[in-house]
Amino acid sequence: MKSIEDCYKEKLLRKVRPSPEKERESLMLASAYLDEARLVIGVGANRMSRSGAYMGY
């Protein structure tokens, strides 16, 4: 397994400035996944609700 420094050297990873816009988008998407998980658990779709909760966190 490569170290994280190796990944930066090989340009597999890069450091970028935090983006408030991307942060908001990510939080909105996570919220949508959690909302959908709550809906599907109500109809007994347990596996789908666990997946949605996982994606939300």
Secondary structure by P-SEA (a helix, b strand, c coil): cccaaaaaaaccbbbbcccaaaaaaaaaaaaaaaaaaaaaaaacaaaaaaaaaaaac
